[in-house]
Amino acid sequence: MLADYGQVLLFITIGAVFAGITLMVAWILRPNRPYAEKLTTYECGEEPTGNAWIQFNNRFYVFALMFLVFEAEVVLLFPWAIVYKSMGWYAFWAMIVFVSLIFVGFLYELGKGDLQWEKPSPVVPRYVEGVGVVIPDAGNEDD
């Protein structure tokens, strides 16, 4: 039995050596002609503008996770739809339990308010005589 693991280790070692040799040969054969234009950062062929560290709303993360949960549910519904007749009532009730658990999770997220998108109110600067342009705080509108 230990010999079977030896064969797996040998296969992994040969694969790693092959990949390493391939990368080494590619590194030796590739042209290396750096210049300033090549060394600049870019995104989709466009020149970058502004700071790369943008503050994203955490709601994007929650919506992405909810999308993945419901996408996984749909992926699991397709094979179930093919075999549910051959499995009988067991498959039907198993899917009812599965969909119910997903629905309870959805109601929990809805109850927490994670699915309500909060739009920030615009902050409009105003001119004050003798002071100049004043930008009010987002939380205090009577500046």
FENWO-V418526 format. One line per field, one symbol per residue. psi: psi as a letter, one per 30 degrees, with the letter a starting at -180 (. if undefined). burial: + if it has 24 or more other ideal C-beta (glycine too) atoms within 12 Angstrom, else -. A space follows every 10 residues. Layout:
# FENWO-V418526
psi->???
burial->???
This chain:
# FENWO-V418526
psi->efeeeeeeee eeeeeeeeee eeeeeeeefk kjikleeefl lljhgkkkka kfikjkkffe eeeeeeeeef eeeeefeeee fegeeffafe eeeeeeeeee eeeeeeeeee efgfgjkjkk kkjjllkkkf eakkjllefj fg.
burial->---------- ---------- ---------- ---------- ---------- ---------- --------+- ---------+ ---------- ---------- -+-------- ---------- ---------- ---------- ---
